[in-house]
Amino acid sequence: MTLVIGIGNGFRRDDGAGLAVAQRLQGRPGLEVLTHHGEGTGLMALWRGHAKVVVVDAASSGTAPGTIHHLAPGAIPADLRFFSSHAFGLAEAVAMSQALGDLPADFSVIAITGADFSAGEGLSDAVAAAVETVAAEIG
């Protein structure tokens, strides 16, 4: 079974992209779907012991809004920023899990470039389209 973790804050517009993907995948056979706010130690606890994990989060990358980035552990570009209020977030949790030898064998991150991280609800059009694409890819 694949664990899918959608990360985000639904009250920060495009930061809710990971949550929106998770919502679309709920109840799909072969998937365990969780949501999380993105704090690193909590993420590490969620994926510990799973063989296959896909994490979906919004990011700021300098690419066009709605751009989908498929990232392997150790290949998260330095200029890709996950929108988080946590000092120890997704990128740091992946690096720490790798260093500890505790990262699942089949682990990937899908980042969707956001356009608007201001307060409020609702995704920008480009991000909403990317959410549908990512949900279809996963499940």
Backbone as a chain_set.jsonl record, in Angstrom:
{"seq": "MTLVIGIGNGFRRDDGAGLAVAQRLQGRPGLEVLTHHGEGTGLMALWRGHAKVVVVDAASSGTAPGTIHHLAPGAIPADLRFFSSHAFGLAEAVAMSQALGDLPADFSVIAITGADFSAGEGLSDAVAAAVETVAAEIG", "coords": {"N": [[0.845, -1.175, 0.0], [0.508, 2.228, -0.775], [1.541, 5.112, 0.894], [0.226, 8.279, 0.907], [0.949, 11.581, 1.524], [-0.484, 14.588, 1.956], [0.509, 17.843, 2.152], [0.029, 21.005, 3.731], [-1.653, 24.227, 4.093], [-4.828, 25.065, 4.195], [-5.824, 27.594, 4.397], [-4.171, 29.389, 3.26], [-4.268, 29.975, 0.548], [-2.753, 28.875, -2.358], [-1.06, 27.239, -0.92], [-2.54, 25.182, -0.075], [-2.457, 23.13, -1.925], [-1.339, 20.481, -1.679], [-3.074, 19.411, 0.211], [-5.44, 19.463, -1.245], [-4.892, 17.592, -3.272], [-4.712, 15.287, -1.676], [-7.352, 15.161, -0.738], [-8.723, 14.516, -3.089], [-7.823, 11.959, -3.486], [-8.743, 10.376, -1.44], [-10.07, 7.344, -0.259], [-9.349, 5.812, -2.44], [-8.462, 2.672, -3.805], [-5.649, 0.826, -2.577], [-4.259, 2.963, -1.589], [-3.181, 4.778, 1.224], [-4.187, 7.648, 2.661], [-3.145, 10.652, 4.003], [-3.211, 13.841, 5.701], [-1.197, 16.717, 6.492], [0.342, 19.356, 8.365], [2.968, 20.021, 7.879], [5.193, 20.111, 9.603], [8.403, 18.972, 10.362], [9.324, 16.794, 12.157], [6.955, 15.525, 12.764], [6.175, 14.679, 10.215], [8.21, 12.817, 9.69], [7.552, 10.856, 11.57], [5.109, 10.004, 10.522], [5.789, 8.765, 8.037], [7.565, 6.796, 8.772], [8.382, 3.38, 8.729], [6.879, 2.723, 6.508], [6.82, 1.332, 3.21], [6.469, 2.512, 0.691], [6.142, 5.849, -0.185], [4.548, 8.864, -1.042], [4.833, 12.26, -1.103], [3.059, 15.269, -1.224], [3.251, 18.662, -1.897], [2.975, 22.268, -1.845], [5.055, 24.686, -3.481], [7.564, 27.232, -3.873], [9.243, 28.163, -6.654], [10.265, 29.69, -8.697], [9.485, 28.922, -11.16], [6.77, 28.667, -13.54], [3.472, 29.189, -12.187], [1.723, 26.307, -11.134], [3.464, 24.497, -12.177], [4.71, 21.221, -12.081], [6.803, 19.4, -10.05], [8.725, 16.548, -9.875], [10.387, 14.903, -7.463], [13.21, 13.223, -6.213], [14.557, 11.819, -3.17], [17.327, 13.61, -1.929], [17.593, 15.006, -4.232], [16.405, 17.432, -4.147], [16.161, 20.584, -5.25], [18.144, 23.417, -4.29], [17.023, 25.909, -4.732], [14.332, 25.504, -4.622], [11.658, 26.192, -2.71], [9.73, 25.176, -0.057], [6.619, 26.216, 1.011], [6.361, 27.147, 4.177], [5.824, 27.586, 7.651], [7.428, 26.417, 9.382], [10.546, 25.84, 10.912], [11.865, 23.472, 10.717], [11.091, 21.694, 8.274], [9.645, 19.993, 5.437], [11.836, 19.513, 3.537], [14.032, 19.421, 5.266], [13.247, 17.318, 6.929], [13.295, 15.158, 5.145], [16.04, 15.069, 4.534], [17.08, 14.539, 7.109], [15.872, 12.056, 7.704], [17.078, 10.516, 5.716], [19.768, 10.671, 6.55], [19.599, 9.29, 8.943], [19.015, 6.811, 8.042], [16.393, 6.081, 7.781], [14.531, 6.64, 5.879], [11.805, 5.795, 3.786], [12.099, 3.103, 1.4], [11.032, 3.47, -1.166], [10.458, 6.477, -2.016], [9.095, 9.615, -2.717], [8.742, 13.071, -3.676], [6.298, 15.303, -4.656], [6.083, 18.411, -5.886], [4.182, 21.313, -6.265], [4.263, 24.263, -7.982], [3.283, 27.239, -6.554], [1.209, 30.203, -6.868], [-0.011, 32.12, -5.28], [0.22, 32.761, -1.98], [-1.127, 34.069, -0.043], [-3.317, 35.045, 2.701], [-6.393, 33.319, 2.881], [-8.904, 31.343, 1.156], [-8.978, 28.822, -1.429], [-7.623, 27.798, -4.558], [-5.313, 29.031, -7.026], [-5.997, 29.202, -10.562], [-4.087, 27.82, -12.2], [-2.773, 26.212, -10.341], [-4.881, 24.683, -9.351], [-5.481, 23.182, -11.642], [-3.1, 21.72, -11.835], [-3.278, 20.209, -9.501], [-5.323, 18.408, -10.172], [-4.028, 16.98, -12.199], [-1.858, 15.822, -10.787], [-3.24, 14.254, -8.899], [-4.44, 12.412, -10.638], [-2.138, 11.173, -11.666], [-1.107, 9.867, -9.394], [-3.173, 8.234, -8.44]], "CA": [[0.0, 0.0, 0.0], [1.241, 3.486, -0.869], [1.131, 6.203, 1.771], [0.259, 9.598, 0.291], [0.812, 12.636, 2.522], [-0.73, 15.918, 1.405], [0.944, 18.856, 3.112], [-0.389, 22.368, 3.409], [-2.528, 25.051, 4.917], [-5.958, 25.428, 3.352], [-6.182, 29.006, 4.577], [-3.105, 30.181, 2.636], [-4.506, 29.806, -0.887], [-2.083, 27.785, -3.07], [-0.407, 26.328, 0.023], [-3.457, 24.059, 0.109], [-2.389, 22.199, -3.058], [-1.142, 19.114, -1.199], [-4.326, 18.99, 0.859], [-6.427, 19.236, -2.304], [-4.568, 16.3, -3.884], [-5.11, 14.253, -0.715], [-8.819, 15.082, -0.728], [-9.16, 13.822, -4.298], [-7.377, 10.567, -3.446], [-9.382, 9.651, -0.332], [-10.889, 6.192, -0.605], [-8.845, 5.067, -3.605], [-7.85, 1.397, -3.428], [-4.191, 0.751, -2.592], [-3.662, 4.177, -1.044], [-3.492, 5.326, 2.544], [-4.046, 9.079, 2.419], [-3.127, 11.486, 5.202], [-2.835, 15.246, 5.523], [-0.313, 17.188, 7.548], [0.664, 20.78, 8.257], [4.314, 20.158, 7.34], [6.284, 20.137, 10.583], [9.28, 17.882, 9.975], [9.369, 15.588, 12.996], [5.664, 14.867, 12.581], [6.23, 13.985, 8.93], [9.076, 11.651, 9.861], [6.787, 9.847, 12.3], [4.077, 9.465, 9.635], [6.296, 7.875, 6.987], [8.394, 5.73, 9.342], [7.838, 2.032, 8.639], [6.179, 2.505, 5.235], [7.726, 0.964, 2.114], [6.302, 3.44, -0.428], [5.546, 7.104, 0.269], [4.52, 10.016, -1.937], [4.478, 13.482, -0.383], [2.666, 16.328, -2.153], [3.275, 19.957, -1.222], [3.147, 23.458, -2.671], [6.414, 25.215, -3.397], [7.931, 28.429, -4.623], [10.413, 27.678, -7.373], [10.67, 30.561, -9.786], [8.864, 28.428, -12.379], [5.389, 29.116, -13.71], [2.5, 28.582, -11.288], [1.157, 25.061, -11.613], [4.52, 23.572, -12.595], [4.79, 20.035, -11.227], [8.169, 18.92, -9.874], [8.854, 15.199, -9.318], [11.693, 14.953, -6.81], [13.698, 12.077, -5.451], [15.351, 12.251, -2.019], [18.681, 13.997, -2.294], [17.552, 15.773, -5.475], [15.555, 18.604, -3.946], [17.006, 21.73, -5.582], [18.284, 24.425, -3.237], [16.171, 27.071, -5.004], [12.937, 25.135, -4.438], [11.269, 26.508, -1.335], [8.412, 24.737, 0.357], [6.016, 27.278, 1.791], [6.129, 26.602, 5.508], [6.196, 28.431, 8.793], [8.222, 25.557, 10.252], [11.994, 25.892, 10.681], [12.22, 22.105, 10.365], [9.979, 21.3, 7.43], [9.741, 18.82, 4.574], [13.188, 19.278, 3.011], [14.886, 19.047, 6.392], [12.824, 15.988, 7.387], [13.809, 14.182, 4.184], [17.489, 14.973, 4.747], [17.32, 13.895, 8.399], [15.506, 10.643, 7.569], [18.144, 9.881, 4.935], [20.967, 10.568, 7.399], [19.335, 8.281, 9.96], [18.715, 5.539, 7.396], [15.005, 5.796, 8.132], [13.649, 7.071, 4.805], [11.255, 4.644, 3.069], [12.864, 2.687, 0.216], [10.413, 4.085, -2.338], [10.016, 7.755, -1.468], [9.164, 10.723, -3.667], [8.061, 14.319, -3.361], [5.734, 16.032, -5.785], [5.889, 19.806, -5.5], [3.422, 22.111, -7.225], [4.604, 25.671, -7.829], [2.137, 28.08, -6.263], [1.216, 31.594, -7.314], [-0.559, 33.01, -4.261], [0.264, 32.172, -0.639], [-1.72, 35.023, 0.887], [-4.406, 34.515, 3.509], [-7.646, 33.1, 2.175], [-9.148, 29.987, 0.668], [-9.105, 28.647, -2.866], [-6.391, 27.679, -5.325], [-5.262, 29.73, -8.307], [-6.419, 28.307, -11.647], [-2.984, 26.96, -12.642], [-2.509, 25.233, -9.289], [-6.032, 23.775, -9.341], [-5.29, 22.255, -12.764], [-1.99, 20.831, -11.468], [-3.801, 19.293, -8.487], [-6.043, 17.343, -10.887], [-3.02, 16.179, -12.893], [-1.118, 15.035, -9.791], [-4.148, 13.235, -8.362], [-4.571, 11.37, -11.661], [-0.863, 10.452, -11.737], [-0.916, 9.031, -8.205], [-4.135, 7.192, -8.175]], "C": [[0.892, 1.24, 0.0], [0.662, 4.489, 0.116], [1.297, 7.503, 1.001], [0.024, 10.615, 1.402], [0.66, 13.962, 1.793], [-0.414, 16.948, 2.467], [0.365, 20.209, 2.724], [-1.24, 23.028, 4.457], [-3.632, 25.55, 3.991], [-6.411, 26.859, 3.48], [-5.081, 29.933, 4.078], [-3.107, 29.91, 1.131], [-3.741, 28.626, -1.494], [-1.299, 26.848, -2.162], [-1.292, 25.114, 0.299], [-3.404, 23.019, -0.997], [-2.239, 20.747, -2.606], [-2.382, 18.566, -0.533], [-5.386, 18.661, -0.177], [-6.167, 17.916, -3.024], [-5.03, 15.171, -2.956], [-6.624, 14.073, -0.692], [-9.33, 14.296, -1.935], [-8.818, 12.333, -4.28], [-8.019, 9.741, -2.335], [-10.238, 8.506, -0.864], [-10.435, 5.4, -1.813], [-8.174, 3.785, -3.134], [-6.318, 1.455, -3.537], [-3.49, 1.971, -2.031], [-4.119, 4.402, 0.39], [-3.202, 6.808, 2.414], [-4.17, 9.847, 3.729], [-2.846, 12.931, 4.819], [-2.007, 15.68, 6.722], [0.014, 18.655, 7.301], [2.102, 21.035, 7.839], [5.454, 20.238, 8.321], [7.085, 18.842, 10.435], [9.264, 16.642, 10.843], [8.051, 14.819, 12.916], [5.61, 14.099, 11.277], [7.061, 12.713, 9.04], [8.341, 10.517, 10.572], [5.723, 9.204, 11.407], [4.637, 8.462, 8.638], [7.166, 6.735, 7.501], [7.667, 4.384, 9.232], [7.072, 1.736, 7.364], [7.193, 2.199, 4.141], [7.662, 1.96, 0.963], [5.531, 4.667, 0.042], [5.644, 8.146, -0.841], [4.038, 11.201, -1.114], [4.166, 14.555, -1.415], [2.58, 17.631, -1.374], [3.356, 21.075, -2.25], [4.565, 23.978, -2.474], [6.501, 26.531, -4.155], [9.234, 28.103, -5.317], [10.942, 28.616, -8.435], [10.15, 30.074, -11.13], [7.419, 28.901, -12.426], [4.465, 28.448, -12.693], [1.869, 27.356, -11.93], [2.197, 24.077, -12.123], [4.62, 22.439, -11.586], [6.229, 19.535, -11.229], [8.121, 17.538, -9.231], [10.272, 15.085, -8.771], [12.0, 13.676, -6.054], [14.46, 12.605, -4.24], [16.776, 12.563, -2.463], [18.735, 14.823, -3.563], [16.612, 16.97, -5.357], [16.424, 19.837, -4.187], [17.011, 22.782, -4.47], [17.364, 25.615, -3.463], [14.682, 26.759, -4.909], [12.584, 25.33, -2.978], [9.855, 26.014, -1.078], [7.857, 25.811, 1.267], [5.638, 26.719, 3.145], [6.52, 27.617, 6.56], [7.078, 27.649, 9.76], [9.704, 25.668, 9.909], [12.516, 24.529, 10.26], [11.047, 21.533, 9.591], [10.291, 20.085, 6.587], [11.163, 18.536, 4.115], [14.135, 18.811, 4.113], [14.545, 17.65, 6.915], [13.331, 14.895, 6.448], [15.304, 13.975, 4.409], [17.813, 14.243, 6.05], [16.993, 12.401, 8.329], [16.547, 9.878, 6.761], [19.377, 9.656, 5.802], [20.815, 9.478, 8.453], [19.08, 6.896, 9.365], [17.276, 5.11, 7.592], [14.015, 6.234, 7.048], [13.105, 5.83, 4.083], [12.026, 4.37, 1.776], [12.338, 3.331, -1.059], [9.751, 5.374, -1.858], [10.14, 8.826, -2.547], [8.364, 11.913, -3.159], [7.545, 14.898, -4.666], [5.431, 17.438, -5.279], [5.169, 20.533, -6.627], [3.758, 23.583, -6.968], [3.333, 26.492, -7.652], [2.314, 29.494, -6.791], [0.874, 32.549, -6.178], [-0.59, 32.286, -2.917], [-0.319, 33.121, 0.41], [-2.846, 34.357, 1.674], [-5.672, 34.404, 2.674], [-7.747, 31.675, 1.688], [-9.224, 29.979, -0.848], [-7.759, 28.671, -3.564], [-6.465, 28.547, -6.576], [-5.59, 28.715, -9.409], [-5.318, 27.33, -12.058], [-2.692, 25.868, -11.619], [-3.657, 24.233, -9.202], [-5.922, 22.75, -10.471], [-4.182, 21.257, -12.45], [-2.43, 19.813, -10.429], [-4.511, 18.128, -9.171], [-5.061, 16.412, -11.593], [-2.279, 15.262, -11.922], [-1.995, 13.939, -9.208], [-4.33, 12.087, -9.355], [-3.288, 10.539, -11.782], [-0.715, 9.456, -10.589], [-1.918, 7.898, -8.149], [-5.233, 7.038, -9.109]], "O": [[1.907, 1.286, 0.695], [-0.551, 4.693, 0.17], [2.381, 7.798, 0.498], [-0.965, 10.534, 2.131], [1.573, 14.403, 1.094], [-0.995, 16.934, 3.552], [0.226, 20.522, 1.541], [-1.509, 22.488, 5.53], [-3.384, 26.367, 3.105], [-7.296, 27.297, 2.745], [-5.051, 31.114, 4.423], [-2.064, 29.649, 0.532], [-4.05, 27.478, -1.175], [-0.91, 25.763, -2.594], [-0.821, 24.122, 0.855], [-4.228, 22.105, -1.012], [-2.946, 19.872, -3.107], [-2.71, 17.39, -0.69], [-6.143, 17.703, -0.019], [-7.109, 17.195, -3.352], [-5.663, 14.214, -3.403], [-7.115, 12.946, -0.632], [-10.263, 13.502, -1.814], [-9.45, 11.54, -4.978], [-7.85, 8.522, -2.3], [-11.025, 8.678, -1.795], [-11.073, 4.413, -2.178], [-7.404, 3.802, -2.173], [-5.769, 2.052, -4.463], [-2.26, 2.018, -1.998], [-5.294, 4.237, 0.719], [-2.078, 7.188, 2.088], [-5.151, 9.716, 4.46], [-2.311, 13.208, 3.746], [-2.094, 15.105, 7.808], [-0.033, 19.131, 6.167], [2.435, 22.162, 7.474], [6.598, 20.42, 7.905], [6.515, 17.753, 10.389], [9.196, 15.531, 10.316], [8.043, 13.591, 12.994], [5.067, 12.995, 11.225], [6.664, 11.659, 8.543], [8.494, 9.35, 10.21], [5.462, 8.006, 11.514], [4.03, 7.415, 8.411], [7.475, 5.807, 6.754], [6.497, 4.265, 9.593], [6.652, 0.598, 7.156], [8.298, 2.742, 4.144], [8.678, 2.232, 0.323], [4.433, 4.562, 0.588], [6.679, 8.29, -1.491], [2.97, 11.154, -0.503], [4.918, 14.734, -2.373], [1.928, 17.707, -0.332], [3.76, 20.851, -3.391], [5.192, 23.743, -1.441], [5.634, 26.88, -4.956], [10.229, 27.799, -4.659], [11.99, 28.345, -9.021], [10.35, 30.744, -12.144], [6.911, 29.469, -11.459], [4.648, 27.274, -12.369], [1.524, 27.362, -13.112], [1.861, 22.944, -12.465], [4.614, 22.673, -10.377], [6.803, 19.278, -12.287], [7.539, 17.373, -8.159], [11.242, 15.162, -9.524], [11.153, 13.127, -5.35], [14.962, 13.728, -4.275], [17.349, 11.846, -3.283], [19.806, 15.298, -3.943], [16.087, 17.457, -6.359], [17.334, 20.107, -3.403], [16.001, 23.001, -3.802], [16.959, 26.27, -2.503], [13.853, 27.65, -5.096], [13.166, 24.685, -2.105], [8.912, 26.38, -1.779], [8.536, 26.269, 2.186], [4.712, 25.915, 3.259], [7.441, 28.41, 6.368], [7.436, 28.149, 10.827], [10.075, 25.597, 8.737], [13.5, 24.439, 9.525], [10.124, 20.96, 10.171], [11.103, 19.243, 6.971], [11.649, 17.418, 4.288], [14.944, 17.907, 3.903], [15.435, 16.889, 7.297], [13.747, 13.829, 6.901], [15.777, 12.84, 4.467], [18.724, 13.416, 6.086], [17.751, 11.576, 8.837], [16.865, 8.731, 7.076], [19.961, 8.572, 5.789], [21.79, 8.819, 8.815], [18.944, 5.919, 10.102], [16.967, 3.919, 7.572], [12.804, 6.205, 7.265], [13.867, 4.907, 3.798], [12.539, 5.291, 1.14], [13.119, 3.696, -1.938], [8.627, 5.36, -1.357], [11.171, 8.929, -3.211], [7.454, 11.785, -2.34], [8.271, 14.973, -5.657], [4.63, 17.626, -4.364], [5.512, 20.38, -7.799], [3.557, 24.085, -5.862], [2.427, 26.449, -8.485], [3.421, 29.922, -7.116], [1.404, 33.658, -6.114], [-1.333, 31.321, -2.738], [-0.039, 32.99, 1.601], [-3.272, 33.247, 1.353], [-5.98, 35.279, 1.865], [-6.799, 30.896, 1.792], [-9.499, 31.003, -1.473], [-6.873, 29.452, -3.218], [-7.545, 28.772, -7.122], [-5.469, 27.507, -9.201], [-5.583, 26.143, -12.244], [-2.397, 24.73, -11.986], [-3.416, 23.043, -8.996], [-6.238, 21.577, -10.274], [-4.309, 20.074, -12.765], [-1.994, 18.663, -10.474], [-4.315, 16.976, -8.784], [-5.243, 15.194, -11.587], [-2.093, 14.076, -12.194], [-1.538, 12.808, -9.039], [-4.37, 10.922, -8.958], [-3.356, 9.326, -11.98], [-0.251, 8.333, -10.791], [-1.572, 6.754, -7.854], [-6.08, 6.164, -8.927]]}, "num_chains": 1, "name": "protein.A"}
